[in-house]
Each structure stands twice: as C-alpha cells, then as structure tokens.
C-alpha cells in the first residue's frame, strides 16, 4: 500500500475534505513521533492550508514547535489498530514506531516521516500563529507537498477497491466509521 | 426526522468528530440564510468549541459578523440534494429556504434557525478573533446548546437505522460519501 504518486497541490484539500482521521508525524533532531488527530481540516485551496489541533501536553507538540513541520497522514482501515494505539500512548513513554511496527518513508520537503499503510500524505510547514497555538492548541500550516496511493486516489477522485483501503473516521473509545458509499446529489 | 433531544455540551464534539459535512444557518434582523460547509471541526471538549471556515464573499459571513451567532446543522443523507443546492447558490440571489423547501425550527439560545432534516444541531456563539477571520476566513465559536435526533444519536452513540438517516461527507462536484460501517479497533 506504499506506492505513492504526487498530488497536485491545488487538489490536496480533497485528501481531507471528507473528514477522515489523520496521523500527525513529526521529527526534530534525533527524535520523532506519530499521534492520531481527528481534529484536522482543510483551510484553503491554493496555496493549500490546513488547520489541526495539537494538545499542548503531547510530545508531538514540542517536535512541531521546534521544527515548524509535520505530516498529516491519512490512514487506511487496514491499520486502524495502529491508529488507535498511537492515539492512546505518549511518545514520551514509548517509541511508538518500534512498539507498534509503524513503518515510515522519507518525506520530500519536511523532516517528519510519511507513515506506511496510509493512502494519502500532506507535508506541512507551520504558519506561526502564537495566539492560536497557545489559546486553542490550533496550528495552521501550508501544504508544501502531497502524495496519494495512486490506486486509491487519482486525478482528484477516491476509489476504494477493498475494505482495507478505505479511509476512516474516528468516533470515540476505539470506535471508527469506515468511509461509506459514494453517491451524487442532484 | 425533526424530533430532537438535548445533547450534553461535553458530548457535543461527538456530533462533528467523524467529519460530516455541515449546514451553517445564520440570521440577523429580518435576514437569514443557510449554506453548506465541509470545513468545520471540533476545537475543544468542555466548554465545547468549534472552528469553521466561512468565505468572506458569502451572505452568511455578513450575518454571522453582525449577529455573532450561527448554528452548525449536521444533515442526513435524505436531504443531500438540498445540501448541494444551498451550497451552490448565494443567499444574495435567492431565498434558499423558499427555493429549496428548507424548513426550520427555532433554536434555544441563538437567533439562527435549526434546519429540518438534520440529525444534529450545534448552537454557536462566535469568540471574536479578528485576525483569523480576516486572514483565514476562520471562525471560532463556543457551542452553547446542542441537539440530536434521539433515534440517530443518543447517550453519546450514533445509530443509523436506514440509509436516509446517515450523516454525509462532502468530496467535490456534487459527490458525497455516506458514513459507512462502524467498527472497533483493538
């Protein structure tokens, strides 16, 4: 599931538009981490921006503040157990990559890694907004590169060929919804 | 589908957590409007806050700036055609309530109406953040009351009993995903 092709920046909002849960990966110096974030959304089309909530108590928060970079990874249902695991533990207590067998690939424009088993990846550089970060734990970033698994997202369209490829939406307490039937409104 | 029961404020984030598309309703003086917004997310648990992107060119933007209030309505698939219609036209050009047969109910704490055919409603008061609004079209608000259709969301859990009750996720160009299968990760 790790073949990937570039996604045009102007279409990268489509990777988040339907509200899937994300994995936030980050790195600084010799430290790196990955956590889950349901509270992420597109903020602009072109140049593309995103907004994401990163709790001040997380290791991820420190790595993003130090590096000014992160990746929003869109996981497939096949790795839902890992999404829950990395969302339930702190990177201060455990190396989540080793503990949960989370593989990575290098990103192209940021130091944070791309996470294996995802179907889309948005490489992001923080637009510093100290007030939002401090008061709301809210980070705004520009998307500087984007990728998708080409059999799952191509030419601006999602095509899920099996259950394991589907994106997922977090509810609470370990419960998710898979992305469901596609339909056209009139 | 318009029976509704209050949702505890501390659980109201669950109405948006899985990333459904929303309808933003607004009112000021004798004007009111409704538009679609896919870029909305929870921002905090308790007191609950939300973030939503409202384009500066919309009638809704003016009504929200004047009143400091709006409602985030979570539409069911049964009204997907109306969601697309109110997302495709400006309230400056047409009374969308009359043109598309969009019914309303009064809210409890804000002047903006609750939209018929939805399964959840979050009444919101804007927390003024001029810089975010001007630079990013981003509005932050506190949820001051929340409601759900009790057969669809009750005690913090979603239960969709038929296709028409499902929440929906916007892709682009009139295409949506229905909320899909619920599952537990381990």
Interface residues (C-beta under 8 A of the other chain):
Chain A: X14 X17 X18 X19 X20 X21 X38 X39 X40 X41 X42 X43 X44 X49 X51 X53 X77 X80 X81 X83 X84 X129 X131 X132 X136 X138 X140 X156 X158 X166 X169 X170 X171 X172 X174 X175 X176 X177 X178 X179 X180 X181 X182 X183 X184 X185 X186
Chain B: X14 X17 X18 X19 X20 X21 X38 X39 X40 X41 X42 X43 X44 X49 X51 X53 X77 X80 X81 X83 X84 X129 X131 X132 X136 X138 X140 X156 X158 X166 X169 X170 X171 X172 X174 X175 X176 X177 X178 X179 X180 X181 X182 X183 X184 X185 X186
